[in-house]
Amino acid sequence: MAGCPTHAPLGVNVFWTALTVLDALAAILLLDWPRAGLVVTLGIMLADAAVKLSQAREEAAALLAQVSFPGFVGGVFPFSDLSILLNGRSARRRTRVARPAAHHSGMTVPSPLLSAGPPVWNVARAAGLGPLAPAPAELHDQLADLRAALAEVLVAAAGHDLVFVGRSPEPLRAYLGGLLAGIRVPWTAHGLNVSLLGTELSPAQQVALRPLLEAAGLNPRRLAAQDRRAALVDVVASGGTFAELHQALRTWAAAQGLPRQSVVRRVRVLGLECSGPARPGAQHRSDLPELRGVRTRSVPIAPELWHWLACDAALKVAPCWAIGTWGHTADHLPERTPERLQALAQARALYLLGTAAAEREAMVVALNVAGGQQVPAVRALVQAWRGTRHRTAPRRSGRLPSPR
């Protein structure tokens, strides 16, 4: 090494030899963790200057340069990004974990109820919703059970991409949209506005379904290429819709040259089921031939919540989408009927509730009860909430905000 004394003490030679590793470490840190890299670089330069001063064998000019460089590093240190040191990672590294917003609706949640289906209003924005009445009174009675059900879904999904099937989970989606507002998560949340209960899709109908599956992030080839996994979520009675979707996905995977088992491994099902005794003679969805080998999970919910979500009279923003119209998506919003305006008020109130810091803390409690401490994706979600706590409104938990 240039400038190194031939007969330096052992400790000095060990230090100069170690610089081979330390310099490389500093270079890596400067690329991915700039502020931490500056700290290490400053430490190395100060230590090196101190050693050379103690040896007093450097030329004056070289020694002056050696001593002045730590001053330069120290001068730029205060202008580096403080958040890099506090978060322990750079913004560049964070973008490697999360996908771009254009393909990652779970991160930005531009429209919580947007789905592969007819267009609907964006309940995340008051603009365009028009005047709304207060949310229906019965919504308040379902809040605790709704929170507990969503907590069970998030724990069971374990960081998989969520695909809410049909219109029944609409309140869950609106509520989750508020909970995810303003934070980044490495999983997505999509909607798939189809209901296939009692339906056996023909080969042509399975092909017509593929663009909708693609829009919901369920292209088998893309799941395999990106090494992603998904969880279908629905309010279920028999699991017939899950069975038809899995059959259509396996057929599509085979058409893409993939083994059918790739879908079985990557797409699990989470069924929100009515708690209580099973109906006599009812077939459990895991017994369906189309779902054999698929990882399934039952999320028991209170009978009142199950009926509130699943009954035909339940308030829904999205219109029904019949199989025969899959290829002809409407280019206009649904009619603003009195029932739909009530549904909009309900969805808007749930979204706003989810943005409140106090409600997010209530969800943390529900996640803990559901076993979320054992799930890395849930722990990361809680950390993201608490990292944005100062940006959320201090609203009391459990009180529905005005949808206006």
Phi, psi and omega in degrees: 000132182298136176085359182274133177295146181290324185242051179285157176301158183302316181299323179292317179296322178297318180297313180295326177292321180294338179299335178301318179279317184296320179297319179295320178298317179298320180297319179295316180296323180296331180282317186255330178230076189306315183291317176298323177296322177296321179298312181295316180300316179298318178297317180297314184293321178295317179294319180296317179297320180296320180295317182291324175297321181293331179278331177053040181239012181269153171294151187301315183294315181296321180292322179298317178296320181297321182282327184282333183297318175302330177295321177295315179299317178295330180290323180275347183304314183294343184267359177284163186289115182296327183294337179295316180290320183292322181274346179076012179200155183272164177298328179296320180290325180296323181291343175286331182281318183258141179281163180302150185299330182297333180246017190216069185297338179294340181277314188257339180046062180295327179211105186301331183258007177295134182211173173287091184171194180301149181294149177223171180289152175270102184285356175281348181234130179292328180298130178095346180279332184078180180293135181233141175283168175302156180298149179306143185298327183292343179299319182299325181291339183261356189300312183298316179291324179296317178298315180296321180295316179294323177299317178298321179296314181296322179291315181293326179291328174054042177089002174289155172297135181264134174233107179276122189261132177077190183264342185301318181281013185305315177299324176298320182292318179297316180295315178297324178302318177293320180296329182268355182297129175082006178233168179245133174227150183275016176233161184252162174228115183239167172240147177227100188277071174224147173227121187241022180298126180073016183244138172244110186290138173282164176305320180294321179291326175297320177293319179295335180284338188300318177300328179288319176297320178300315181295334179269008178079026186245026173290117184304318181295320180292320177300317181290317183295323182265002180052050179250159177229152185229158176231121175278132183236129179203158170275119193240155170244307181240341182090013182298322179295317177303316183297314181294321179296317180294321177298317179295322179292320179293321177296320178294318178300317179296322179293335177272002180083017179259152174293142180301329182295341179297327177285320180301320182284329191260345184237106177264170180234138177238111183256122174278108187247149178291123180289157181118182182299143178291150178292140179301129178079003181289140178264126179286147185298329180293345177273350179292136182304323182291343183249010178291129183090346179280138177286117182243153179214128176269135175244094181293133177232160182300142179306322180297318179292319180301312180292324179297324180279321194262340187292155184297333182275000182296144180286127180223139178282315183284143176280162173296147182232100184290152183302320184292347181252011183303323182275004185228070181291135179295149179255020180219161180286158180295164178294140181275072177285161177305320180293321180289326176295323175296319179296321178296317179297320179296313181294319179296319179295320179293321178298311181297322178300318181295339179279348185283137180300318181295323179291324177294324175294323176296323177292326176301317178299315179296321178295321178296318178298325180279000180091022184293341180298336182272358186248114182305320181296325179288319178298320178295323178296316179297318178298321179295319178299313184288338175285342180247015186302322183290348180262358183256155183286137180280071183263145180294137179293145174086352178258124182287128176285163175291135180287356183292000000 
